[in-house]
Amino acid sequence: MLLPRVNLISRLAAPLRQLGPYTAIELLLPGGSLIVLSLWTYRHRAWFIARARRTLATLFALIPHHAPTR
């Protein structure tokens, strides 16, 4: 009974430890939300760039292309 609870707590603890500094910045600094968003984007820029490229490729694929008319 205790082991599943320990596993759940340990799975939740790691992401919360990563959020700690972001939360402190957001709460203590004016404009903290914007600062945290920019820091998170910079830290995860490889993931963010890949995601943006995939989204742009999807949007360009959905835009109808017309043949030039004379």
N, C-alpha and C positions, 0 to 999 in steps of 0.2 A: 504494500500500500504506500509506503514511504518513497520507494524508488521512482515510480512515475511522477510523483510530485516534485522530487529533486530534479529529474530530467526537465520537467516543464520550467522550473525556476531557472535552471542553468541556460536553457534555450532563450528565455526572455531577458536574462541578465546582460548578455553580450551586446545586443542592440541598445539597451538602455545605457550601458557604459559609454557607447559611442555618442549617444545623444546628449550626455551630460554637459560637455563644454559648449555645445551649440545652445542648449537651454540657458546656461548661465549668461552667454553673450546676449541672447535675445532679451532676457529679463533685465540685465543690468545697464545695457547701453541704449541711448536714444537711437532709434532707427535700427534696432537690433535685428528685426526680422529681415530687413534688406541685407544687412551685413551677413547674417547667417545663411541666407539664400545664396549670396555670391560666394561665400566660403565653401558651401556644400557643392555648388556647381563647379568651382575650381578643383576641389578635391576629387570629384567624380567626373572630371571632364571627358575622359575616354568613353565612359558609358554614355554620357550626355551627348557627345558628338556623334557616336554611332546611332543613338536613338534619333537625333535630329536628321541625320542623313537618310535613315530609313523612312522617316516621316515625309521628308521632302521628295524622296523617290516615289513614294506612294501618291503624293499629291500630284506630281508631274505625270504620273501614269494615268491619273483620273481626268486630267485636263484634256478636253478634246482638241486635237490638232487639225487644223484646216489646211487644205492644199491652197497654195497661192492662186489667186484668180487674175486673169489678164484683162 
